[in-house]
Every structure is written in C-alpha cells, then in structure tokens.
Amino acid sequence: MAAGGGRGARGGRGGDAVVDLGLWGLLRGDVAVGWASGPDGCGQGHEGAGCCGAGEAAVLLLVAALWGSTGPFLRTGAAGLEELRHRSRLRQLLAEIHFLGLNYKYMVPFLLNQCGSLLFYLTLASADLSLAVPLCNSLALIFTLVTGRMLGEDIGGKRAMAGMALTLLGVTLCVAGS
C-alpha cells in the first residue's frame, strides 16, 4: 500500500502514472496527475514515510492554528461552568454536559479543535513524526498565546514573548535539520 494510506488511486512503482483526484491529495501537496519516481509517490526517489511538501506543511500549520486558536475560545465558552452545583456526582456530570453541549460558544471551538485532531491523524499517515509532532505542538502554543492576547487575556509579558521567540527558533532548527 502507498504511503498515503490507500486514499485515491495513488501508488505504483517508479515511472508509473499517478492519479490523485481526491481533496486529501491536494491538501498534502500531491500533483493531481504526475509521475512517481519514489515508492511514496513524492517524486524524490527515496525510501521512507514520505516527504514534507508545501501542502503537508500547510496542513500541519492549519492543525497548529486549529489547536492553538481554539483554546482561549474554549475557556471563554466554558465560563460559568464552575457555578453549576448539584448534590450527586451523576447530576453534576449531566448538568455540565448539558451546559457545555448546548453552549455554541463552547461547541464551535470544540468542533474546530476536533477537526484539527482529525487532520493531524490523517497527516500522520505520510508525515515524518519527528517533524510533525514538535511542529504542531510548538506552533499551537504560539497560536494560543497570540489568540489569547487578541481576546485580552494576560499572556505573561516579555517572558511570554521570549518564549515564543525561542519556540520559533526551535521550530526553525527542527525544519532546517530535517
């Protein structure tokens, strides 16, 4: 099976025509119709889990944005949850589920966050794990800090800015080293 997990009509040996008309192929940066010279179809002629093309990097950046930017909105949407008080644990749990489940200010960011998780899971089929995981997690932290700042949250001042700069430096080194 091809590195893409069998999605679309992707695959073949070196020199075989590759046709991928699916949205996932476009998101990953595959050419819709091209020539595969490598076992993973990326045209690089190397062994392994796949290359990190522009499309794959864009999807990983989108995952980081979805994970990071939804955190502050989830905190805002969950405001008032602490005020729910019931005597039994079961009633408390049901009241909290009811409160959050019917609150669009919580559910919209939650569903966007879960879409990011789904994209991440799908991207792991072809991404280099040593690059994808640190890239998404560190950039999600930066998106969280920036979104929180835009919403008026106190993000920590100069130390948070220094942390973001060091995180970006680390991501840059990780990408450059791969």
N, C-alpha and C positions, 0 to 999 in steps of 0.2 A: 504494500500500500504506500502511496506517496506521502510525503511529509505533511501534506495539508489535511490529513485525516480522512481522505477519501471524498472530500466535497467536490462536486462538479466532475467534469471529465478531465481531470488533471492527472498527469503522471506520464509514464512511458520511460523509455531508455533514451540515452543521449542521441540527439538528432531527430527524435520523433516530434511531430507537431503537438503542441499543447493548446487545448482549447479550454478556457475557463470563463464561462459567461455569468457566473454567479456573483452576487454582491460581495461575498466574502473574499473572492479572488481580487476584486477591485480594491477592497479595503486594505488587503495585505500588500498591494502594490504589484501584483502579478499583471503581466500584459494579457489582454483578452485573447489574442492569438499570437503565438510566438514560437520559438524553437528552444527546446530544453537541452542543454548540454550537460546538466548535472542530474544526479539522482533525485534531488529535491525540486527540480524544475526552475531554479532561480537563475540559471544561465552561468553560474560561476564554476561549474565543474568540480565541486568539492564534495566530500562526504560530510555527513552530519545532520543536525536537526534543521538546518535551513539558515538562510541569511537574513540579516535585518535590513530590509529595504526601506525606502521612504514611506511606503504605505503601512508597513508593520510598525515603524517608529511613530507614525501619526496615530495609529490605533492605540499604542501604548501611552502616548501623550493624552489621548482622549480618555483612556481609562484613569490616568492620574487626575485629570481635570474632573471627571465624574466622581471619583472617590473623594478628592480633596475639597471640591467646592460645595459638596452636599453636607459635609459635617456641620458647619455653622448653621445651615438652614435646618438640619435635624435638631440641633439644640434649641433653636428658636421655636420650631414646631412642637417640641415636647414641653415647652414652658407651661406650667400649670399641672403637670403630672404629679408633682410632689404633694399637691393639695388634696388628692383623692385619698380618702381614708375609709376603710371598711374593716370590720372586726375579724372576719375569717380570711385566710390567705387565698382561698379559691375566689371569693368575691372580689378581693383586691386585684388579683390577676385578671379576672374577667373585666373589671372596671378599667384597668389600664389598657387592656387590648381594645376595648370599646372606645376609649378616649383617643388612642393613637390611630386606630383603624378608620375612624370616621373623621379624622382631622386632616384635611387636604394639605395644610401647611407642613405636616409631617410626612404624609404618604407620598406626595410628589417627589421630594428629595430622596425618600427611601427607595422608591421605584427607580429613580435615576441612578442611585448608588448601586442597586442590584443589576441594572443594565451594564454598569461598568464592570461588575464582577463577572457577568456573563461574557462580555467582550474579552476580559482578561483570560478567562478559562479557554475561550476559543483561540486566542492568540498563542497560548502556551503550546498548542499543537505544533507550531512551526518556529517559535521564538527561542532564542538562546536564553535559558533560565538564568544564567549568571549575569545577564544584562537586563532582562525583562523585569525581574523581581525588584532589584535595587532601584532601577529607573522609575518604575511605577510608585513604589513606596516613598521614595525621597521626593519626587515631584508632587505627590499627593500632599505631603507635608507643606510644601511651598504654596500649593493651591489653597490649602486650609488656612494658612496664615494670611494670604492675600484676601481671600473671601471674607474671613473674619474681620480684617481691618476695614474692608469696604462696608461691612454691616455695623461698624462702630465698636467692635469688640477690642479690648485691650490685648494686644498680642505680645507685649513684652519689651517694646522699645528697641534700643540699639543692640541688645544681645540677640533678639529675635532676627534682626536684620543681618547680624554677623553669622548667625546660624544658617540663614537662608543662603548667604554668600558661600559659606563653606559647603553646604549641601549641593549647590550648583557646581562648585569646583569639583566635588567628588563625583557627581554625575558626569561631568565633562571628562574627567580622567577615566571613568569606567567605560564610557562610549569610545574614547580615543584608544583605549587599551584593547578593545575587542576587535 
